[in-house]
Amino acid sequence: LMHQLQGSYFVNSKLNFQVQSAYTDYRRQVYSTTVNKADGDTRLDMGEGRNSIVNFSGFTFRATGTYKMNSVFSFQPGVDVNLDKGNGERLKAGSNEVNDYAFFISSEITPNSKINIRPGLRMIRNSVYDAPPVIPSLNTKFQLSDALDLRLSYARGFRSPSLRELYFSFFDANHQVIGNPDLKAETSHSFTGALKFKKKLNDDVRFNTQLGGFFNDVRNQIDYVFTQSSDTARLYNILKSYLQCFYII
């Protein structure tokens, strides 16, 4: 069952509040039997993990308030809560939970029609992992001319492993996936930039082109690693991972 609630309240033209919440209740029940095709004898398979019940529940809550002080400055504080809990035979420790609580604040600064700056800060408290004290982000847009604009941004990232990545193991005829309770949380630094040119030649013809790129520096990236001797996949941390791309469209 998946439940969702969204709401908003506008106090006036300068102040409003937004709330959204969701709850998911997932239950998986597995029964396995063995059948003798010669005589039709059917028996319950008592092998490990062949008969199991797994329960997952997830709760999210996000509330924000937006206040526009004037034509130059506005800000948006908020809270973000994510609770993830599970229990069952296929979860290694029997019963587990990972909870994440965050407070964030972002703002928009527009000193004139050609400059837009959006800084942000996020503070996280995780029940299992130590998150960075402050996670910053910065997005900027500069209107260089009527036809040319430049966008630059930076963000630091943090992601704790999900409950399934930590403890859930799954086996069937085609898959062998093993969770890893020793996983570490991911952290990252991301940079992006784009230079966009647009020109209206006439009422029927418009020309648009964009030159851009990004660079991601991820530490302890969580990914699947396959063993050479079998199709078994296990989740591990990749100590350092870099991804970069330059493009023109």
N, C-alpha and C positions, 0 to 999 in steps of 0.2 A: 504494500500500500504506500502511495506517495501523496503527501499532503503539502499544500503550499498556500501561503497567505501573503498578500501584498497590500499596502495601504499608503496613502499620502495625505498630508494636511497642509494647506496653504494658509498661513497666518495673515500675510499680506503680500504685496508685490516684491518685498525684499527678503522675507523669511518663509521657509517651508521645511517640512520634515518628510522623510521617506522611510518606510519599514518594510522589510521582506523576511519571511521565515519559511522553512521547509522541514519536513520530517519524513524519513523513509524507514520502513520496517520491512526487512527482507528475510525470508525463511526458506531454506533449501533442505528438503528431506530426501534422502537417497536410500532405496532398498535394492539389494543385488541378490540375484539367485543364480544357481547353476542348474542346467537342464541336461539330463542324459538323453540324447537323441535316440538311443537304442530302445529304451523301455519307457521314456517319458517321465522318469523320476525327476522331480523338481525339489530342490533344497535351498535353504537360505545360505548365502555365501557369508561365512564368518570371518573372512579375511579382514586385515586392518584397513579401515576407511571404506569398506564395502557397504556398510550400513551406518548412516550418520545423519545427524541433524545439525545444521549450522544456522545461527541467527546473527544478522547484522542490523544495527540501527544507526541512523545518522540524523543529526539535528544541526541546522544552520540558522543563524539569526544575524541580520545586518540592519543597522539603523543609522541614518545620516541626517544631518541638518545643514541647510544651505542658507547663508546670509550674505546678501549683497550690500556692502556698506555704501558704495558709490559707483560711479561709472568706471573707476580704475581698479578697485579691489573688492574681491569676494572670497569667502572661505567656506570650507565644508569639513567639519569634524564628524567622526562616526565611530561605531564599534562593530566588530565582526567576531562572531563566535561559531566554532565548528566542533561538534562532538561526535566521535566515531567509536562505536562499541560493538564487540562481537564475542560469541562464545560457541563452542561446539567441538566435536571430536577432531575435526580437521584443522582447528587452530591449535598450534603447538602447546601453548601455555594454558589452554582450556578456556580462559576468559581474559579478554584484553580490551584496552581502550586507549585512544589517543585523542587528547583534547587540545584545542587551539583557541586562544583568546587574543584579540588584537584591538588596539585603539589607533586610529589614524586621523590625520588632518591634511587637507590639501587646500590650495588656494589658486586663484586665477588673477593675474596682474596684467592689466592692459593700459599702460601709460598713454598709448595713442593707438590709432587704427592700424598701425603697421607692426606693432610688437605685441606678442602674447606669450606670457610666461606662466607655467603651471608647476610650482614646486610641491612636493609632498613628503610626509614623514609617516612611518608606520612602526608601532611598537608591539611586539608579539610576546606572549607568554605561552609556552608549550609544555604540556604535562610530562613529556618524555625527553625532549631535546632542548638544548640551550640555543635559543635564537639570538642573532645579533641584537644589541641594545636598541639600535635605531636602524630602520631600513629606509634610505632616502630615494627619491626619484625627482627628475627634472625634465619637463618637456617645454620646448620653446619653438616659436614660429616668428619668422621675420619676413615681412613683405618688402623685398628689395626694390620692386617696381610694380607697375600694374600687371606685368606679365611674368614676373619672377618672384618666387618665395623660397625660403630656406627653412628646413625643420631639423632640429637637433634634439636628441634626448639621451638621458642616462637613467638607469634604474638598477638598484641592487635587489637581488632575489633571495628568497629562503623558502624551501619546501621540505616539510618533514615527510618521511615515508608513511604511506597509508597503512591501515590495519591489514589489508590483504597482502601488501608487499612484505610486511613483517612476518606474519604468522600463517597465512593461508597456503596450503599445499593442495595441488589438484592433480589427479591421475586418472586417465581413461585410456582407451585403445590408441588414441592419437596424440595425447598430450601428457607430459610429465613436467609440471611446474612446481618449484619448491620455493617457498618464502624464506626470508633470511632475517631473523630477529636481531642480527648484529649490524643492520644497515645504519648508516649515518645520514644526517640531513643534508640536502643539497643547498649550496650557496652559489651565487652567481653575480657577475657584473655584465651589464648589457649596454651597448652603445649603438645608436642608430642615427642616420643622417640622410637627408634627401633634398635635392635641389630640383624644383619643379618649374617648368616653363610652359605657359599657355598663352596662345595668341589667336584672336578671332580675326581671320583674314577677310571674311565677308559674312553675309547672312547665312550662307550655306556651308562654309568651310571653316573649321576650327583646327588648330594645330596644338597638340599637347605632347610633351616629352618629360621624362623624369630620370634623373641620375641619382642613385642612392646606394646605400650599403649598410651592413650591420656587423657587429663583432660581439660574440658571446663567450665569456670566460666562466665555465662552470666547474665547480669543485665538488667531488663526491657525487657525480651524476649517477642516478639509479638506472640500471639497465639489465637486460637479460643476457646471461652468458651460457652458451651451450657447451657441454662436454664433448670431447672428441670421440669418446667410445660409445655414446648413446645420444638419444634425442632429448635427454633431460636438460631443462633450462632452470637456472637458479639466478636469483637477483643478487647483484653485487654493486658496490660503489666503484665507479671509474674515478681514479684520483684526480685527474685533470682532463678537461675536455674543452676544446676550442672550436668555435664555428664562426666562419666569416664568409661574407658574400658581398659582391659588388654587382650592380645591375643597371641597365638602361632600358627604358621602355618608351 
